Amino acid sequence: MSSVPITPDIRAKILSSIKDDGASLAELAKTYGLAEDTIKKWLRGTVDNAQTSSSEFQRLRRENQYLKEIIGTQLLERELAKKNLTRP
């Protein structure tokens, strides 16, 4: 739709208008000559107002799961050690 490239600043302005100001996606798409799907794709690429990318979010989720597994293993080993100490 748009023959003019959208700069990162304009993209950030559009996303901010939607997230912070509640602007209409359809209105912004029309104003900037973009397809609504393009803006939706940009929105999916960010998770929160800090604009954490979905790939970063997924990386953090995997890291969190890994750390939970480590903690679980350590707790299990500690419980087993307690049982071995209490056996006659």
C-alpha positions as CSV (number, residue, x, y, z in Angstrom):
1,M,0.0,0.0,0.0
2,S,2.6,2.6,1.1
3,S,5.2,3.4,-1.4
4,V,7.0,5.5,1.2
5,P,9.2,3.5,3.5
6,I,8.1,3.6,7.2
7,T,11.0,4.7,9.4
8,P,11.5,3.1,12.8
9,D,10.5,6.4,14.4
10,I,7.2,6.4,12.5
11,R,6.6,2.7,13.3
12,A,7.2,3.4,17.0
13,K,4.8,6.4,16.9
14,I,2.1,4.2,15.3
15,L,2.6,1.5,17.9
16,S,2.6,4.0,20.7
17,S,-0.6,5.6,19.4
18,I,-2.4,2.3,19.5
19,K,-1.0,1.1,22.8
20,D,-0.8,4.2,24.9
21,D,-3.5,6.5,23.3
22,G,-6.0,3.9,22.2
23,A,-5.9,5.1,18.6
24,S,-7.8,3.1,16.0
25,L,-5.7,0.6,14.0
26,A,-7.9,1.2,11.0
27,E,-7.5,4.9,11.2
28,L,-3.7,4.7,11.5
29,A,-3.5,2.3,8.6
30,K,-5.4,4.7,6.4
31,T,-3.5,7.7,7.6
32,Y,-0.1,6.1,6.9
33,G,-1.2,4.1,3.8
34,L,-0.5,0.8,5.4
35,A,-2.3,-2.5,5.5
36,E,-3.9,-3.2,8.8
37,D,-2.2,-6.6,8.8
38,T,1.2,-4.9,8.7
39,I,0.4,-3.0,11.9
40,K,-1.0,-6.2,13.5
41,K,2.2,-7.9,12.6
42,W,4.2,-5.1,14.3
43,L,2.0,-5.4,17.4
44,R,2.6,-9.2,17.6
45,G,6.3,-8.5,17.4
46,T,6.1,-6.6,20.7
47,V,5.0,-7.9,24.0
48,D,4.8,-4.9,26.2
49,N,5.3,-1.1,26.2
50,A,9.1,-1.7,26.6
51,Q,8.8,-3.4,23.2
52,T,10.3,-6.7,24.3
53,S,10.3,-8.7,21.1
54,S,8.5,-12.0,21.1
55,S,11.7,-13.9,20.4
56,E,13.3,-12.3,23.5
57,F,10.1,-13.2,25.5
58,Q,10.4,-16.8,24.3
59,R,14.1,-16.9,25.2
60,L,13.3,-15.7,28.7
61,R,10.5,-18.2,29.0
62,R,13.0,-21.1,28.1
63,E,15.6,-19.7,30.5
64,N,13.0,-19.5,33.3
65,Q,11.9,-23.1,32.6
66,Y,15.5,-24.3,32.7
67,L,16.1,-22.5,36.1
68,K,13.0,-24.1,37.5
69,E,14.3,-27.5,36.5
70,I,17.6,-26.8,38.2
71,I,15.8,-25.7,41.4
72,G,13.6,-28.8,41.3
73,T,16.6,-31.1,40.9
74,Q,18.3,-29.5,43.9
75,L,15.2,-29.7,46.0
76,L,14.8,-33.4,45.1
77,E,18.4,-34.1,45.9
78,R,18.1,-32.4,49.3
79,E,15.0,-34.3,50.2
80,L,16.7,-37.6,49.3
81,A,19.7,-36.7,51.4
82,K,17.4,-35.9,54.4
83,K,15.7,-39.3,54.0
84,N,19.1,-41.1,53.8
85,L,20.2,-39.3,57.0
86,T,17.1,-40.3,58.9
87,R,17.3,-44.0,58.1
88,P,18.8,-46.2,60.8
